[in-house]
Amino acid sequence: MRDALPNASFIGFTGTPIEKTDANTRAVFGEYIDIYDITRAVKDHATVPIYYEARLAKIQLLESEKPKIDVEFEELTEGKKIKKYKKLKSKWARLEAMIGSEKRIKLIAQDIVNHFEARLGAIDGKGMVVAMSRRIAVELYQEIIKLRPQWENTDDKKAF
C-alpha cells in the first residue's frame, strides 16, 4: 500500500494500541494525532462512568507444597537447553493451573455473585470480569451461571 501511494497519509483508529517488538502501532502509523480516553468518553456521555473495584482471591497452597514449586521447575529444566520463553510458558501454565483450580473458581464465582447483587442494591450498572486465561474465564462463567441461571444470555442483541 505504501509503495502504491507513497504520499498518502495512513491513519489508524484503535482502542488498544499495540507496543510489542514485532508489532507496534506507532511504528506503522506514526505518532498519535489524538488520544480519546475513557475520561473524555465519560465527559462526552459516550460511555458511562467506570468504577474499578479490585477483588482479592488469594491462592491457597499447602505450606508443604510451596518449597517444591521452584525446585520441581528447576529439576524439569535442568541440563536442557530450553529457550527462556519456553521456561516462562511452563511456569505460566503451572501458575494458571493454581489460579484456575476448581475450588478457587467456585470461591470467586460466589464472591462475584454476592458482590454484584449487593452493588446493584446501591447503584445500577454492569460488571466486567478479567481472568488470567480463556479457560479460567469460561469455567468462571459456567460457575456463575450455575449460581444464577437467570443471568445466562445467549442472545447478543438482548441486554442483561
N, C-alpha and C positions, 0 to 999 in steps of 0.2 A: 504494500500500500504506500509506504513512504517513497519507494522508488518511482511509483507511478505518479504520485502527487508530491513532489519534493518541497513545494512551497506551501503546502496545506498546514493548517493548524489541527492538531489532534487533541481532542478534549475527552477526558474520561469522567464519568459520573459514578461514584461508588460510595457506599455507606461503610465499606470495610476496606480501606486501602491496604495493600499487601506490602510488607517490608521483609523480604527474605533474600538470600544471596542469589537464588536462581530466578526469582520473580519479584519485581519491585515496581509499584505503581508510578512513583516519581521518576524512575529511570525510563519508563516507557512514555509517560505523558508530560513530564516536566514538573516544575514546582506548582503548588496549589494556587489556583486563581481565587478560590473562595472556600471557606470551610463553614458548612451549615451543620452545627452541632445540636445536641439534644436541648441545650439551654435555649437556643434560638427557636427550635421547633416548638417547644412548650410556650414560649413567649408569643409566637405566631399562631398558637392554637392548632398547629398541625399535628400535635400529639398531646396526650395528657401528661401531667407530671409523673415522673418515675421515682418511686421510693425504693431504695435498696435496703434490704434487711438481711444481713448475713445470718445464717442459721448454722450452729456448730453441731456437728455429728461426729463425735470422737471415734477413732478407730480403736476398738478394744482387742488387744492382742495379749495372749497369756504371757506373763512375765518370763516363763521358761522358754518361750519361742523367740523373744526379742534378740538375744545374743546369736541365735542361729542364722538370722536373715543374711547379714553381710558375709558370714563365714561360708554359708551354703553357696551364695552367689560367687564368691571367690573360688571355691572348690570347683564349681561348674565351669568357670572360665580359665582356671589355672593352666598355664602351659599352652594355651590355644591362642592363635593369632586372630582374635575376633575384633573387628573394627569397633570403634567407640560407639557408633550408633546402634550396633547390634547389642552391645552390652546395655546401653540405655534402654533399648526396646525390651530386653529381657527384664530389666529392673522395673520398667513401667508396667509390664504385664503382671508382674507379681504384686506391685502396688495396686493396680487396678483390681486384681482378684481380692485383695483385702478390703479395699474400699467398697467394692461391689458385692460383698458377701450377702447371702440371703438374709441373715439376721439384721445386718445394718440397713439394708434396703427396706425391710419391714419397719424398722425404727424410724427411718427418715420419712417414709410414706405416712406413718401415723402422725409424726410431728408436722408435716406439711398440711395434712387434713385439719388437725387441731388448730394450727396457727392461722390457716386461711379462713376457717369458719369463724374464729374469734375476731380476726381482722375485718371480715365482712360485717360483723356486728357494729363496728365503729366507722367504717368507710367503704364505699363502693369501689370496686376495682377488679382487676385481673391479676393473675400471678404468672411468673415465669420461673422455671427451674432450670438450673445449669448443672449438667452432670459431667463426669470425667470422661465417659465414653458413650457410644451409642448403645452398647449392651446395657450399661447401667441405666441409661435414660429409658430404654424400653421396659426393663424389669421394674423400674420405679413407677412408670406409668401404669403397668399392669397391676402392681400392688395398690396403687391409689384407687384404681377402678374397682378392685376387689372391695375396698373400704367404702367407696362412694360410686356404685354403678351408674347412678343418675348423672354423673359428671362425664361419662363417656359420650363422645360425639363423633360420628364418622362422616358427618356432612360438613364439608369445608365451608359451605355457604351459610351455615347456620351458626349463630353466635351462641356462646355458652350461657 
